[in-house]
């Protein structure tokens, strides 16, 4: 492969990683996909590629679709709620939030691919049809169905980061101090609580709905907690305000908060150690 072709791929690598992460919800798997795409790019006649960015996105999309069909990617046996691997980077795309990633997870692989390629990367349905091996009308329907689901998960109002981090700090203090009254004052009545331990760390086995149910669970967890978690730092996690803590055994769980109208409407806690290797 020529040096010029290698430089082209390197320039596209961050964007390709975002495509694969949005498809798979795992940075480790996304990096594997992008590396596989690089190996395939080496064997391409680069002089015949008019738009390398679009060409490489299609390769990554096809690889992701193949990966999602494989047995090792099936989540039917996953223990408890599943959350994507957290990305703790303030400069990550703001639209790659946890609610959006969970909305994408509920789509079929083809719906997800059609939506990302068309709505996010502005690919034509003619090109998408070639990637997905479907006709254009079918691809339009796939993207339309996906758009309906995703639209429901987009934030209604932009959140000031300073306000978000202040609410995250208040939530952390109330949780650590066991102040249920203060904690309850921060929550929307229909708050949802997602806790992903992957069967490897204690977590709530299902998504909790409502402030009353969440607070009841917090009281029970406080009784079982041997020592309080130590705060590492406040951070933006997949575009949401939250914080990273450290447990006595060194595990660094992440907590991300969806805040709407000044109240916490969803809480996402990742405790599965397989998803926390990059968190610090």
Buried (B, 14 or more C-beta within 10 A) or exposed (E): BEEEBEEBBEEBBEBBBBBBBBBBBBBBBBBBBBEBBBEEBEEBEBEEBEEBBBBBBBBBBBBBBEBBEEEEBEEEEEEBBBBBBBBBBEEBBBEBBBBBBBBBBEBEBBBBBBBBBBEBBEBEBEBBBEBBEBEBEBBBBBBEBBBEBBEEBEBEEEBEEEEBBEBBBBBBEBBBEBEBEBBBEBBBEEBBBBBBBBEBBEBBEEEBEBBEBBBEBBEEBBEEBEEBBEBBEBBBBBBBBBBBBBBEEEBBBBBBBBBEEEBBBBBBBBBBBEBBEEBE
